[in-house]
Amino acid sequence: MKVADAMTPRESLVTATVPGTREDVLDRLQDNEFSSVPVVKETDDGEEFRGLVSREQLIDQPDEDQLALLVVEVEPVTSADDLAAVAELIREKGQRRVPVVDDGALVGIVTITDVVRAMANGDVDGDSEVGPLAKTAVNCVYQETPITVAERELAYAQEAYGVVLDDEGTSVGMLTEVDLLDVARIVEGEESTGDSIADEDDDWKWEGIKAIGSRYLPTRNVELPAVPVSEVMTDGLVTVSRTKTATEAAQLMISKDIEQIPLMNGDELVGILRDTDLLEAL
């Protein structure tokens, strides 16, 4: 399968144009909840791809207003590339979104979700069992832990999830950064701290989000309610067994809109399968 068959095409992309400003990118990222935006420049020969601007760049450079100075060059792929080869690039570089560029022009974006969807649809090989693909190191949190503490546990572990355990150590739910952001609110009047971005970017989604690798979690100037994890977590845990195929796991991820699934052996939690792990099956 070629990248062209799986990517989001140029006409469906949200982009920013240089010359431009920080605010141009903020508007697009906030409105669309993207982690990054492709940047292009109009030339006499047509549109030219320049790079990406991400949330992390905005956080790391709070005083920089010029869009051109916020752009980061990334390794693109072409629409004719094999999707399996691109999946390997995504795994190696840790990029969840890769620009697709033909002859210097942006023609699309291919994401981990695009690859997982192709696997779910049977367009690429997904016959491998997930047991060998899953990781045995699993991040967990206790159901009665206050979410103020659980958020720190996720941040220090540099993970976007925690499998929730009850008093018996049984898996009863999943806590993700999305669950935390759903209940977080900005603390009125508190100044920016840590890696939070400049005051003019004072929407809570930006003022209160800190880069944790490729993840974004609330910082100290965001208030989390003093409630236990059990009140915030996603229950009805979706799980897989070792013998499920990558295609079956991909179908679960796409249908449930999730990025990780606990691996179970009977009632025992034995691993975690992430969307990036599925790429190893290609």
SERO-4910 file (N, C-alpha, C, O; in steps of 0.05 Angstrom, whole numbers):
BEGIN
 pado doro    nc1    nc2    nc3   cac1   cac2   cac3    cc1    cc2    cc3    oc1    oc2    oc3
  Met    A     17    -24      0      0      0      0     18     25      0     38     26     15
  Lys    A     11     44    -16     26     69    -18     15     90      2     -8     89     10
  Val    A     33    109      8     25    131     26      1    146     15    -17    154     30
  Ala    A      0    150    -11    -22    164    -24    -49    152    -17    -69    166    -17
  Asp    A    -50    126    -13    -75    112     -7    -84    115     21   -107    109     27
  Ala    A    -67    123     39    -74    125     68    -74    153     79    -87    158     99
  Met    A    -59    171     66    -55    198     78    -80    215     77    -99    210     63
  Thr    A    -79    236     94    -99    258     92    -90    277     70    -68    288     73
  Pro    A   -106    282     49    -96    298     27    -94    327     33   -106    337     52
  Arg    A    -79    342     17    -73    370     21    -99    387     24   -100    405     41
  Glu    A   -119    381      8   -144    397     10   -158    395     36   -176    411     43
  Ser    A   -152    374     52   -165    370     78   -147    380    101   -155    378    124
  Leu    A   -124    390     95   -105    398    116   -109    427    125   -117    444    109
  Val    A   -104    432    151   -102    459    162    -73    466    162    -56    452    174
  Thr    A    -66    489    149    -38    497    147    -35    526    157    -54    541    160
  Ala    A     -9    534    160     -2    562    165     17    571    143     31    554    131
  Thr    A     18    597    138     34    607    116     54    628    127     47    645    143
  Val    A     79    625    117     99    646    123    100    666    100     98    658     76
  Pro    A    104    692    106    107    703    133     81    702    149     59    705    138
  Gly    A     84    699    175     61    698    192     70    701    221     94    706    226
  Thr    A     51    698    239     57    702    268     50    678    284     36    660    275
  Arg    A     59    679    309     52    658    329     22    655    331     12    632    333
  Glu    A      8    677    331    -21    677    335    -35    661    312    -56    648    317
  Asp    A    -24    662    288    -36    648    266    -36    618    272    -56    604    266
  Val    A    -15    608    284    -13    579    290    -30    572    314    -44    552    314
  Leu    A    -30    589    334    -46    585    358    -76    581    350    -89    562    360
  Asp    A    -85    598    333   -114    596    325   -120    569    313   -140    557    319
  Arg    A   -102    560    296   -107    535    282   -104    511    301   -120    492    300
  Leu    A    -84    512    319    -81    490    337   -103    488    358   -113    466    364
  Gln    A   -112    511    367   -133    511    387   -160    503    375   -175    487    387
  Asp    A   -166    513    352   -191    508    339   -194    478    331   -216    467    332
  Asn    A   -172    466    323   -173    439    312   -161    417    331   -162    394    324
  Glu    A   -149    426    353   -138    407    373   -116    390    361   -114    366    367
  Phe    A   -100    402    343    -77    387    331    -53    391    349    -51    409    365
  Ser    A    -33    373    345     -8    375    360     12    391    343     31    402    355
  Ser    A      8    393    317     26    409    300     11    417    275     -9    406    267
  Val    A     23    437    261     11    447    237     33    450    216     54    461    221
  Pro    A     28    440    191     47    444    170     49    474    162     29    488    162
  Val    A     72    482    154     77    510    146     85    511    117    103    496    109
  Val    A     73    528    101     79    530     73     86    559     66     80    578     82
  Lys    A     98    564     43    104    591     33     95    592      4    101    575    -12
  Glu    A     81    614     -3     73    619    -30     96    631    -46    107    651    -38
  Thr    A    104    618    -68    125    628    -85    115    632   -113     92    624   -120
  Asp    A    131    643   -130    124    647   -158    119    620   -172    104    618   -192
  Asp    A    132    599   -162    129    572   -174    108    555   -160    104    532   -166
  Gly    A     93    568   -142     72    553   -127     78    551    -98     96    564    -88
  Glu    A     63    534    -84     66    530    -55     90    513    -49     95    492    -62
  Glu    A    105    521    -29    129    506    -21    127    498      9    121    515     25
  Phe    A    133    473     15    132    464     42    156    473     58    179    470     48
  Arg    A    152    484     82    174    494     98    180    478    123    203    478    133
  Gly    A    160    465    134    164    450    159    139    449    176    117    454    166
  Leu    A    143    442    202    121    441    220    125    460    243    147    466    251
  Val    A    103    470    255    103    484    280     86    468    300     63    463    294
  Ser    A     97    461    322     83    444    341     77    459    367     87    481    372
  Arg    A     60    447    383     54    458    410     80    461    426     85    481    440
  Glu    A     98    441    423    123    441    438    140    465    431    152    477    449
  Gln    A    140    472    405    156    496    397    144    521    410    159    539    419
  Leu    A    118    524    410    106    547    422    111    549    452    115    571    463
  Ile    A    112    526    465    117    525    494    147    532    499    153    546    518
  Asp    A    165    520    483    193    524    487    203    552    480    223    561    491
  Gln    A    188    566    462    196    593    454    173    613    459    161    622    439
  Pro    A    168    619    484    144    636    490    146    664    481    126    678    478
  Asp    A    170    674    475    174    702    468    177    706    437    179    729    428
  Glu    A    178    684    423    182    686    394    155    689    380    137    673    382
  Asp    A    152    711    364    127    717    350    127    710    321    106    705    309
  Gln    A    151    710    309    153    705    280    151    676    273    166    659    283
  Leu    A    131    669    257    126    641    249    150    628    237    156    605    243
  Ala    A    165    642    220    188    631    206    209    620    226    223    601    220
  Leu    A    211    633    249    231    625    269    221    603    287    237    592    303
  Leu    A    196    596    285    185    574    301    183    548    285    178    527    296
  Val    A    187    550    259    185    526    241    208    507    246    231    515    248
  Val    A    202    482    247    222    461    250    222    443    225    201    434    216
  Glu    A    245    440    214    247    422    190    245    393    199    257    385    218
  Val    A    228    378    185    225    350    191    229    334    165    226    344    143
  Glu    A    235    308    169    240    291    146    213    283    134    197    269    147
  Pro    A    207    292    109    181    284     97    183    258     83    205    246     80
  Val    A    160    248     74    159    224     56    145    233     31    134    255     29
  Thr    A    144    216     11    130    222    -14    105    205    -16    102    184     -2
  Ser    A     87    213    -32     62    198    -35     66    171    -48     49    153    -45
  Ala    A     89    167    -61     94    141    -74    109    122    -56    113     99    -63
  Asp    A    117    131    -32    131    113    -13    112     91     -3     88     94     -2
  Asp    A    125     68      3    110     46     15    102     52     43    118     62     59
  Leu    A     77     47     50     67     54     77     82     39     99     86     50    120
  Ala    A     90     15     94    105      0    114    131     13    120    140     14    143
  Ala    A    145     24    100    170     38    104    165     63    120    182     70    137
  Val    A    143     77    115    137    101    130    131     94    159    138    110    177
  Ala    A    117     72    164    112     63    191    137     59    207    138     66    230
  Glu    A    158     49    193    184     45    207    196     73    213    208     76    234
  Leu    A    194     92    195    203    119    200    189    131    224    202    144    241
  Ile    A    163    128    225    147    138    248    157    127    274    160    141    294
  Arg    A    163    101    274    172     88    298    200     98    306    205    103    330
  Glu    A    217    101    287    245    109    293    246    138    302    261    144    321
  Lys    A    231    156    290    232    184    296    213    193    318    216    214    329
  Gly    A    194    176    324    175    183    345    155    205    336    143    218    353
  Gln    A    152    208    310    133    228    299    106    215    295    104    194    283
  Arg    A     85    228    306     58    217    301     46    228    275     27    216    265
  Arg    A     57    249    264     48    261    239     72    266    221     90    280    230
  Val    A     71    256    197     93    259    179     83    273    153     64    263    141
  Pro    A     95    296    146     86    309    121     93    293     96    113    279     95
  Val    A     75    294     77     79    281     51     85    303     31     67    320     26
  Val    A    108    302     19    117    324      1    126    312    -26    143    294    -26
  Asp    A    115    322    -47    123    314    -74    134    338    -89    120    359    -92
  Asp    A    159    337    -98    172    359   -113    170    385    -97    166    406   -109
  Gly    A    175    384    -71    176    408    -55    149    418    -46    147    437    -30
  Ala    A    127    406    -55    100    416    -49     86    396    -29     88    372    -32
  Leu    A     73    407     -9     58    391     10     33    379     -3     17    394    -14
  Val    A     31    353     -3      8    340    -15     -9    325      5    -30    315     -2
  Gly    A      1    323     30    -15    309     51      0    306     77     22    315     79
  Ile    A    -13    292     95     -1    284    121     -9    255    126    -32    247    121
  Val    A     11    240    135      5    212    143     10    209    173     32    218    182
  Thr    A     -8    197    187     -6    196    216     -6    166    225    -12    148    210
  Ile    A      0    162    251     -2    135    262    -30    125    259    -34    101    253
  Thr    A    -49    142    263    -77    134    261    -84    125    233    -99    106    229
  Asp    A    -72    138    213    -76    130    185    -66    102    180    -79     86    167
  Val    A    -42     96    192    -30     69    189    -47     48    203    -53     27    192
  Val    A    -56     55    228    -72     36    243    -99     31    229   -109      9    228
  Arg    A   -110     52    217   -136     49    202   -132     31    178   -149     14    172
  Ala    A   -109     34    164   -104     17    141   -102    -12    150   -111    -30    136
  Met    A    -90    -17    173    -88    -44    184   -115    -54    192   -122    -77    186
  Ala    A   -131    -37    204   -158    -45    212   -175    -53    188   -192    -70    190
  Asn    A   -171    -39    166   -186    -44    141   -175    -67    125   -187    -75    105
  Gly    A   -153    -79    134   -141   -101    119   -125    -93     95   -119   -109     78
  Asp    A   -118    -67     93   -103    -57     70    -73    -63     73    -59    -63     53
  Val    A    -63    -68     97    -36    -76    102    -35   -100    120    -55   -106    133
  Asp    A    -13   -113    121    -11   -138    136    -15   -133    166     -2   -116    178
  Gly    A    -33   -149    178    -38   -147    206    -43   -174    218    -58   -177    238
  Asp    A    -31   -195    206    -36   -223    215    -20   -230    240    -26   -251    253
  Ser    A      0   -215    247     17   -221    270      1   -221    296    -17   -204    299
  Glu    A      6   -239    314     -6   -239    340      6   -216    357     29   -209    354
  Val    A    -11   -204    374     -2   -180    388     15   -186    413     28   -168    423
  Gly    A     16   -212    422     32   -219    445     60   -209    443     70   -196    461
  Pro    A     75   -216    422    103   -207    419    105   -177    414    127   -166    418
  Leu    A     84   -164    406     86   -135    400     82   -118    425     93    -96    426
  Ala    A     67   -128    444     60   -112    468     85   -109    486    103   -126    485
  Lys    A     85    -88    502    106    -83    522     97    -94    549     74    -91    557
  Thr    A    116   -105    564    109   -117    590    110    -96    612     99   -100    633
  Ala    A    124    -73    608    124    -52    627     99    -36    625     94    -23    605
  Val    A     82    -36    646     56    -24    645     54     -2    666     60     -7    690
  Asn    A     46     22    659     42     44    678     15     40    691     -6     38    677
  Cys    A     14     40    718    -11     35    732    -16     57    753      3     69    763
  Val    A    -41     61    760    -48     80    782    -70     66    799    -85     49    788
  Tyr    A    -71     73    824    -91     62    842   -117     78    840   -116    103    837
  Gln    A   -140     64    841   -166     78    836   -173     99    857   -188    117    851
  Glu    A   -162     97    881   -168    117    902   -148    139    904   -150    157    921
  Thr    A   -128    139    887   -108    160    886   -121    186    877   -135    186    857
  Pro    A   -117    209    891   -127    234    881   -116    240    853    -92    234    848
  Ile    A   -131    251    835   -121    255    808    -99    276    807    -84    277    788
  Thr    A    -98    293    828    -75    312    829    -49    296    831    -28    305    820
  Val    A    -49    274    846    -25    257    849    -22    240    824      0    236    814
  Ala    A    -44    229    814    -43    211    790    -32    226    766    -17    215    750
  Glu    A    -39    252    763    -28    268    741      2    270    743     16    268    722
  Arg    A     13    273    767     42    275    771     54    248    764     76    246    753
  Glu    A     41    226    772     51    199    766     54    195    736     75    184    727
  Leu    A     34    203    721     36    201    692     58    218    681     73    210    663
  Ala    A     60    243    691     80    261    681    108    251    687    125    252    669
  Tyr    A    113    242    711    140    232    718    147    207    703    171    202    697
  Ala    A    127    191    697    132    166    681    134    173    652    142    155    636
  Gln    A    127    197    644    127    206    616    109    187    599    116    178    578
  Glu    A     85    182    611     65    165    598     39    180    596     33    197    613
  Ala    A     24    174    575     -2    188    571    -25    172    583    -48    179    579
  Tyr    A    -19    150    597    -40    132    607    -31    120    633     -8    120    640
  Gly    A    -51    109    648    -46     92    671    -68     72    673    -92     80    674
  Val    A    -62     46    673    -83     26    678    -91     28    707    -74     28    725
  Val    A   -117     30    712   -127     35    739   -131      8    753   -145    -10    743
  Leu    A   -120      5    778   -123    -20    793   -139    -15    818   -138      7    830
  Asp    A   -155    -35    826   -171    -33    850   -156    -45    874   -132    -50    872
  Asp    A   -170    -48    897   -157    -58    921   -144    -86    918   -126    -93    932
  Glu    A   -155   -102    900   -145   -129    895   -124   -130    873   -114   -151    867
  Gly    A   -118   -106    862    -98   -106    840   -111   -113    813    -96   -119    794
  Thr    A   -137   -113    812   -151   -120    787   -153    -95    770   -158    -73    780
  Ser    A   -150    -98    743   -152    -76    725   -182    -68    721   -198    -85    714
  Val    A   -188    -43    728   -217    -35    727   -222    -11    709   -245     -3    705
  Gly    A   -201      0    697   -206     24    680   -179     34    669   -158     23    673
  Met    A   -181     56    655   -158     69    643   -160     99    649   -181    112    645
  Leu    A   -138    111    658   -136    140    661   -117    150    640    -94    141    638
  Thr    A   -126    169    624   -109    181    603   -108    211    606   -123    223    622
  Glu    A    -89    223    591    -87    252    592   -112    266    583   -118    288    591
  Val    A   -128    252    565   -153    264    557   -172    266    580   -186    286    583
  Asp    A   -173    245    597   -190    246    621   -183    269    639   -200    282    650
  Leu    A   -157    273    642   -147    295    659   -154    322    648   -163    340    662
  Leu    A   -149    326    622   -155    351    609   -185    358    609   -193    381    609
  Asp    A   -201    337    609   -230    341    609   -240    354    635   -260    368    635
  Val    A   -226    349    657   -235    360    683   -217    382    694   -223    393    715
  Ala    A   -196    389    679   -178    410    688   -189    437    682   -204    441    662
  Arg    A   -182    457    698   -190    485    692   -167    503    701   -152    496    720
  Ile    A   -164    525    688   -142    544    695   -148    557    722   -171    564    728
  Val    A   -128    561    738   -130    575    763   -130    605    758   -110    615    749
  Glu    A   -152    618    764   -154    647    758   -132    663    772   -128    660    796
  Gly    A   -118    680    757    -99    698    768    -72    687    774    -54    701    782
  Glu    A    -68    661    769    -42    649    774    -23    654    750    -32    652    727
  Glu    A      1    661    756     20    666    734     29    640    721     27    619    733
  Ser    A     39    643    697     50    620    682     74    609    698     89    624    710
  Thr    A     77    582    696     99    569    710    112    549    691    101    541    671
  Gly    A    137    541    698    150    520    683    153    526    654    162    548    646
  Asp    A    144    508    637    146    511    608    121    522    596    118    522    571
  Ser    A    102    532    612     78    544    601     85    567    584    106    580    587
  Ile    A     68    573    565     74    593    545     65    621    554     53    624    575
  Ala    A     71    641    537     68    669    545     39    676    552     20    663    544
  Asp    A     36    698    568     10    706    578    -10    712    556    -34    709    560
  Glu    A      0    722    532    -19    728    511    -33    703    500    -54    705    487
  Asp    A    -22    680    505    -33    655    497    -49    643    520    -43    621    529
  Asp    A    -69    658    531    -79    650    557   -104    633    556   -118    631    576
  Asp    A   -110    620    533   -130    600    533   -121    577    551    -97    570    549
  Trp    A   -138    565    568   -129    545    587   -116    521    573    -99    508    585
  Lys    A   -125    515    549   -113    492    535    -83    496    530    -69    476    525
  Trp    A    -75    521    529    -47    527    524    -32    535    549    -10    526    554
  Glu    A    -44    553    564    -32    562    589    -28    539    608     -9    539    624
  Gly    A    -45    519    606    -44    497    626    -34    471    616    -38    450    628
  Ile    A    -19    471    593    -10    446    582     21    446    581     33    466    571
  Lys    A     33    425    590     62    424    590     71    400    573     59    379    573
  Ala    A     93    405    558    103    383    540    116    362    557    134    368    573
  Ile    A    108    337    553    121    314    566    128    295    543    113    278    536
  Gly    A    152    299    532    159    285    508    140    294    486    140    317    479
  Ser    A    125    275    475    105    282    455     78    285    467     58    288    452
  Arg    A     76    284    494     50    286    507     46    313    520     66    328    523
  Tyr    A     22    319    528     16    345    540     -3    341    564    -25    332    561
  Leu    A      7    349    587     -8    345    612    -11    371    627      6    389    623
  Pro    A    -31    374    644    -34    399    659    -10    406    676      4    388    687
  Thr    A     -5    432    679     17    441    696      5    453    722    -19    451    726
  Arg    A     22    465    738     14    474    764     -7    497    763    -22    501    783
  Asn    A     -8    511    741    -28    533    740    -54    524    729    -71    540    722
  Val    A    -58    498    729    -84    486    722    -94    471    747    -78    456    759
  Glu    A   -119    475    754   -130    462    777   -144    437    770   -161    436    752
  Leu    A   -137    415    784   -152    390    781   -168    386    806   -159    391    829
  Pro    A   -192    376    804   -209    372    827   -198    350    845   -185    331    836
  Ala    A   -202    353    871   -191    334    891   -210    310    892   -223    305    913
  Val    A   -211    294    871   -228    270    870   -210    247    863   -189    250    852
  Pro    A   -219    222    871   -203    199    864   -204    192    835   -222    200    820
  Val    A   -184    177    826   -182    169    798   -207    155    789   -215    158    766
  Ser    A   -220    140    807   -244    124    799   -266    142    788   -283    132    773
  Glu    A   -267    167    796   -288    185    787   -282    198    760   -300    210    748
  Val    A   -258    196    751   -249    209    726   -242    189    704   -244    195    680
  Met    A   -234    165    712   -223    146    693   -245    137    673   -268    141    677
  Thr    A   -235    125    651   -252    112    632   -255     83    641   -236     68    641
  Asp    A   -281     76    647   -285     48    656   -293     31    631   -291     41    609
  Gly    A   -303      7    636   -309    -10    614   -284    -16    598   -284    -12    574
  Leu    A   -264    -26    612   -237    -29    600   -237    -47    575   -248    -69    576
  Val    A   -225    -37    554   -222    -52    529   -195    -67    531   -175    -54    535
  Thr    A   -195    -93    527   -171   -109    530   -168   -128    506   -186   -132    490
  Val    A   -143   -139    503   -138   -159    483   -122   -182    496   -109   -178    516
  Ser    A   -123   -205    484   -107   -228    492    -83   -230    474    -82   -218    453
  Arg    A    -64   -247    482    -39   -250    466    -44   -259    438    -29   -252    419
  Thr    A    -65   -276    434    -69   -288    408    -86   -271    388    -90   -280    365
  Lys    A    -95   -248    397   -109   -231    378    -89   -221    357    -65   -218    363
  Thr    A    -99   -216    334    -81   -206    313    -79   -176    314    -95   -162    327
  Ala    A    -58   -166    301    -54   -136    300    -78   -123    286    -86   -101    294
  Thr    A    -89   -136    266   -113   -125    252   -136   -123    272   -150   -102    272
  Glu    A   -141   -143    288   -163   -142    307   -159   -120    328   -177   -106    336
  Ala    A   -134   -117    337   -127    -96    356   -131    -68    343   -141    -50    356
  Ala    A   -122    -66    318   -126    -40    304   -155    -33    301   -162    -10    304
  Gln    A   -172    -53    296   -201    -48    294   -212    -37    320   -229    -20    320
  Leu    A   -202    -48    342   -211    -39    368   -202    -10    373   -218      7    382
  Met    A   -177     -4    367   -167     23    371   -182     44    354   -189     66    364
  Ile    A   -188     37    330   -203     56    312   -232     59    322   -242     82    323
  Ser    A   -245     37    328   -273     38    335   -277     52    362   -298     65    367
  Lys    A   -258     48    381   -261     59    408   -246     86    411   -247     99    432
  Asp    A   -231     94    390   -216    119    390   -196    120    414   -197    138    430
  Ile    A   -180     99    416   -160     96    437   -132     91    425   -130     83    402
  Glu    A   -112     96    441    -84     93    431    -69     70    444    -48     63    436
  Gln    A    -81     58    466    -68     36    479    -89     17    490   -111     25    498
  Ile    A    -82     -9    491   -101    -30    501    -85    -48    519    -64    -58    512
  Pro    A    -95    -53    544    -82    -72    562    -83   -101    550   -102   -109    538
  Leu    A    -60   -115    554    -58   -143    545    -64   -160    569    -51   -157    590
  Met    A    -83   -179    566    -91   -195    589    -86   -225    583    -88   -234    560
  Asn    A    -79   -240    604    -77   -269    604    -98   -278    624    -93   -280    648
  Gly    A   -122   -285    614   -144   -290    632   -152   -264    645   -159   -244    632
  Asp    A   -151   -263    672   -157   -239    687   -132   -224    695   -134   -203    709
  Glu    A   -109   -233    687    -83   -221    695    -73   -201    674    -72   -207    650
  Leu    A    -66   -177    683    -54   -157    666    -25   -165    661     -9   -167    680
  Val    A    -18   -169    635     10   -178    629     25   -159    610     48   -164    604
  Gly    A     12   -138    601     26   -120    583      8    -97    573    -15    -95    580
  Ile    A     19    -81    556      4    -59    544     11    -58    514     34    -60    506
  Leu    A     -9    -55    498     -6    -53    469    -13    -25    460    -36    -16    463
  Arg    A      6    -10    449      2     17    439      0     18    409      8     -1    395
  Asp    A    -12     39    399    -14     41    370     13     40    356     15     28    335
  Thr    A     34     51    369     60     50    357     71     21    356     87     14    339
  Asp    A     63      5    375     71    -23    375     60    -38    351     73    -56    341
  Leu    A     36    -31    343     24    -44    320     41    -40    294     40    -57    276
  Leu    A     56    -18    293     72    -13    269     93    -34    265    103    -38    242
  Glu    A    101    -48    287    122    -69    284    111    -93    268    127   -109    259
  Ala    A     85    -95    265     74   -117    251     77   -114    221     74   -134    206
  Leu    A     84    -90    211     86    -86    182    114    -94    172    119    -92    148
***
